[in-house]
Amino acid sequence: LRSFNPGLHGKVSTLERLQHDRVDICRARISLLEGRFQMAHDILLASPNGGGVRVAICLAEALCELGRCSEAEAVLESQLPILKEDSRRSRRVQLALANVQLFQCMKQIKQSRYEWRSLHNIKLSYEKLQDEARPLTLSGKLNKLSILAGFAIVAHLHKEVELAMRCWRAFLAYSNEFLPLGFTDMIASYSMGELELRLGHALDSQILRTKAESIFKRTGRQYHFLGLGSIWFDIVGSLYETHNQARIL
């Protein structure tokens, strides 16, 4: 992909320019999934025809993982006025924006300097998006899964233990409908294991943790969903340490 050059044989046509944009987005997305956030950021900024929803979402995710959440929000918010007449793409940007805001919230909680009431506003954003969700395609299903993860993380951070358990189970059940056993199973099991400790269910927690550790040996960290393989994984590890248990990594 890196060697693709649409101008190799002279003037670049509109079709070649569009193809070049798709290649850049594909390279950036692969870099993101592999955890190479700076590379993804640099690819998108270097793209001569940068712009559009897919670029904005990918760039916002890279910026977030690099710790530049305010810039990520600004990138996404700049898209919303352009998409007033395009409800489908507008919802994609709104979901990305909710994910960025949740990421920023997790970052602040990790630093012990967060206003907890903002979590309620993030939850409201996910509720609105869930009502409008159309999970017919793979992309739509992944978006719904992202919303379910958002609900689970918000409840978990709000210390609503029973609700968080139900949300993680819903996330896991929906994931299993269309994804093979992998990282989503790992992060749900890891998260539920910590909640079981809060409920005093040490044996159930150990079963879930053992499952998570087994899957993690195969998958390692993955970055298909903003924050799940990075900051949320670290937060759950820190929560295990409050129970005098070591984190997975």
C-alpha positions as CSV (number, residue, x, y, z in Angstrom):
1,L,0.0,0.0,0.0
2,R,2.8,2.4,0.9
3,S,4.2,2.2,-2.7
4,F,0.9,3.2,-4.3
5,N,1.5,6.3,-6.4
6,P,-1.4,7.6,-8.4
7,G,0.7,10.2,-10.2
8,L,3.3,7.8,-11.5
9,H,2.1,8.0,-15.1
10,G,1.3,11.7,-15.4
11,K,-1.8,13.7,-14.4
12,V,-3.9,12.3,-11.6
13,S,-7.5,11.7,-12.5
14,T,-10.4,12.1,-10.0
15,L,-10.8,8.4,-9.7
16,E,-7.1,7.9,-9.0
17,R,-7.2,10.7,-6.4
18,L,-10.2,8.9,-4.7
19,Q,-8.2,5.7,-4.8
20,H,-5.2,7.4,-3.2
21,D,-7.5,8.7,-0.4
22,R,-8.8,5.2,0.2
23,V,-5.3,3.8,0.4
24,D,-4.2,6.4,2.9
25,I,-7.3,5.7,5.1
26,C,-6.6,2.0,4.9
27,R,-2.9,2.4,5.9
28,A,-3.9,4.7,8.7
29,R,-6.6,2.3,10.0
30,I,-4.2,-0.6,9.9
31,S,-1.7,1.5,11.9
32,L,-4.3,2.3,14.4
33,L,-5.4,-1.3,14.9
34,E,-1.7,-2.2,15.5
35,G,-1.3,0.5,18.1
36,R,1.0,2.7,15.9
37,F,-1.0,5.9,16.7
38,Q,1.6,8.4,15.6
39,M,2.1,6.7,12.3
40,A,-1.7,6.7,11.7
41,H,-1.8,10.4,12.6
42,D,1.1,11.3,10.2
43,I,-0.4,9.3,7.3
44,L,-3.6,11.2,7.6
45,L,-2.0,14.6,7.9
46,A,0.2,13.9,4.9
47,S,-2.7,12.9,2.7
48,P,-3.0,15.7,0.0
49,N,-6.7,15.3,-0.3
50,G,-7.5,14.9,3.4
51,G,-11.0,15.5,4.6
52,G,-14.3,13.7,5.0
53,V,-15.9,11.6,7.7
54,R,-13.7,8.6,7.5
55,V,-10.5,10.6,7.7
56,A,-11.9,12.8,10.6
57,I,-12.9,9.7,12.6
58,C,-9.6,7.9,12.1
59,L,-7.6,11.1,12.9
60,A,-9.7,11.8,16.0
61,E,-9.0,8.2,17.3
62,A,-5.3,8.6,16.7
63,L,-5.2,12.0,18.4
64,C,-7.1,10.6,21.4
65,E,-4.7,7.7,21.8
66,L,-1.8,10.2,21.6
67,G,-3.4,12.1,24.5
68,R,-4.7,15.0,22.4
69,C,-8.4,14.7,23.2
70,S,-9.4,18.3,22.8
71,E,-8.0,18.3,19.2
72,A,-9.9,15.1,18.5
73,E,-13.1,16.7,19.6
74,A,-12.5,19.8,17.5
75,V,-11.8,17.6,14.4
76,L,-15.1,15.8,14.8
77,E,-17.2,18.9,15.7
78,S,-16.0,20.6,12.5
79,Q,-17.7,17.8,10.6
80,L,-21.2,18.1,12.1
81,P,-22.3,21.4,10.3
82,I,-21.3,19.8,7.0
83,L,-23.4,16.8,7.6
84,K,-26.7,18.4,8.6
85,E,-28.5,16.7,5.6
86,D,-26.7,13.4,6.0
87,S,-28.1,11.6,9.1
88,R,-26.2,8.4,8.6
89,R,-22.8,9.9,8.4
90,S,-23.7,12.4,11.1
91,R,-24.6,9.6,13.5
92,R,-21.1,8.0,12.8
93,V,-19.5,11.3,13.8
94,Q,-21.7,11.7,16.9
95,L,-20.7,8.2,18.0
96,A,-17.0,8.9,17.4
97,L,-17.5,12.1,19.4
98,A,-19.2,10.3,22.3
99,N,-16.3,7.8,22.3
100,V,-13.7,10.6,22.4
101,Q,-15.5,12.3,25.3
102,L,-15.6,9.0,27.2
103,F,-11.9,8.5,26.5
104,Q,-11.2,12.0,27.8
105,C,-13.3,11.1,30.9
106,M,-11.3,7.9,31.5
107,K,-8.1,9.8,31.1
108,Q,-9.2,12.4,33.8
109,I,-10.5,9.7,36.1
110,K,-7.1,7.9,35.8
111,Q,-5.5,11.2,37.0
112,S,-8.1,11.6,39.8
113,R,-9.3,14.9,38.6
114,Y,-12.7,14.3,37.0
115,E,-16.2,15.7,37.5
116,W,-18.3,12.6,37.7
117,R,-21.6,14.2,36.6
118,S,-20.2,14.5,33.0
119,L,-20.5,10.7,32.8
120,H,-24.3,11.2,32.8
121,N,-24.1,13.4,29.7
122,I,-22.0,10.8,27.9
123,K,-24.6,8.1,28.8
124,L,-27.3,10.3,27.4
125,S,-25.4,10.5,24.1
126,Y,-25.1,6.8,23.9
127,E,-28.8,6.3,24.6
128,K,-29.7,8.7,21.8
129,L,-27.4,6.9,19.4
130,Q,-28.7,3.5,20.5
131,D,-32.3,4.6,19.7
132,E,-31.1,5.6,16.2
133,A,-28.8,2.6,15.5
134,R,-29.3,0.5,12.4
135,P,-27.1,-2.6,12.8
136,L,-27.7,-4.1,9.4
137,T,-24.1,-4.1,8.0
138,L,-20.9,-5.2,9.7
139,S,-20.1,-1.5,10.2
140,G,-23.5,-0.9,11.8
141,K,-23.0,-3.9,14.1
142,L,-19.5,-2.7,15.2
143,N,-21.1,0.7,15.9
144,K,-23.7,-0.9,18.1
145,L,-21.0,-2.9,19.9
146,S,-19.2,0.4,20.5
147,I,-22.3,1.8,22.0
148,L,-22.7,-1.2,24.3
149,A,-19.1,-0.9,25.4
150,G,-19.8,2.8,26.2
151,F,-22.7,1.9,28.4
152,A,-20.7,-0.8,30.2
153,I,-17.7,1.5,30.9
154,V,-19.9,4.4,32.1
155,A,-21.7,2.1,34.5
156,H,-18.4,0.5,35.6
157,L,-16.9,3.9,36.3
158,H,-20.0,5.1,38.1
159,K,-19.6,2.1,40.4
160,E,-23.1,0.8,39.5
161,V,-21.9,-2.8,39.8
162,E,-25.1,-4.7,39.0
163,L,-25.8,-2.5,36.0
164,A,-22.2,-2.7,34.8
165,M,-22.4,-6.5,34.9
166,R,-25.6,-6.5,32.8
167,C,-24.0,-4.1,30.3
168,W,-20.9,-6.2,29.9
169,R,-23.0,-9.3,29.5
170,A,-25.0,-7.5,26.8
171,F,-21.8,-6.4,25.1
172,L,-20.4,-9.9,25.2
173,A,-23.6,-11.6,24.0
174,Y,-23.9,-9.2,21.0
175,S,-20.2,-9.6,20.2
176,N,-20.6,-13.4,20.1
177,E,-23.4,-13.0,17.5
178,F,-21.0,-12.0,14.7
179,L,-17.4,-12.0,16.0
180,P,-15.1,-15.0,16.7
181,L,-13.7,-15.6,20.2
182,G,-11.1,-12.8,20.7
183,F,-10.3,-9.5,22.2
184,T,-13.9,-8.5,22.9
185,D,-14.4,-11.7,25.0
186,M,-11.2,-10.9,26.8
187,I,-12.0,-7.3,27.8
188,A,-15.5,-8.2,28.8
189,S,-14.3,-11.2,31.0
190,Y,-11.5,-9.1,32.5
191,S,-13.9,-6.3,33.3
192,M,-16.6,-8.6,34.8
193,G,-14.0,-10.4,36.8
194,E,-13.2,-7.1,38.6
195,L,-16.9,-6.5,39.2
196,E,-17.3,-10.0,40.7
197,L,-14.6,-9.1,43.3
198,R,-16.7,-6.1,44.3
199,L,-19.6,-8.4,44.8
200,G,-17.5,-10.7,46.9
201,H,-17.6,-13.6,44.4
202,A,-13.9,-14.5,44.4
203,L,-14.3,-17.9,42.7
204,D,-16.5,-16.4,39.8
205,S,-13.9,-13.6,39.5
206,Q,-11.1,-16.1,39.2
207,I,-12.9,-18.1,36.5
208,L,-13.4,-14.9,34.4
209,R,-9.9,-13.7,35.0
210,T,-8.4,-17.1,33.9
211,K,-10.5,-16.9,30.7
212,A,-9.3,-13.4,30.1
213,E,-5.7,-14.3,30.6
214,S,-6.0,-17.3,28.3
215,I,-7.4,-15.2,25.5
216,F,-4.9,-12.4,26.1
217,K,-2.0,-14.7,25.5
218,R,-3.3,-15.2,22.0
219,T,-4.6,-11.7,21.2
220,G,-2.5,-9.3,23.2
221,R,-3.8,-5.7,23.2
222,Q,-6.0,-4.7,20.3
223,Y,-7.3,-1.4,19.2
224,H,-10.5,-2.0,17.2
225,F,-12.5,0.2,19.6
226,L,-11.2,3.5,20.9
227,G,-9.7,3.1,24.4
228,L,-10.7,-0.5,25.0
229,G,-7.2,-1.9,24.4
230,S,-5.4,1.0,25.9
231,I,-6.7,3.3,28.7
232,W,-9.7,1.1,29.7
233,F,-7.4,-2.0,29.9
234,D,-5.1,0.0,32.2
235,I,-7.9,1.3,34.4
236,V,-9.3,-2.3,34.9
237,G,-5.8,-3.4,35.8
238,S,-5.5,-0.6,38.4
239,L,-8.9,-1.7,39.8
240,Y,-7.6,-5.2,40.3
241,E,-4.7,-3.8,42.2
242,T,-7.1,-2.2,44.7
243,H,-8.3,-5.8,45.4
244,N,-4.6,-6.8,45.9
245,Q,-4.5,-8.7,42.6
246,A,-2.0,-8.3,39.9
247,R,-3.1,-6.9,36.5
248,I,-2.8,-9.1,33.4
249,L,-0.1,-6.9,31.9
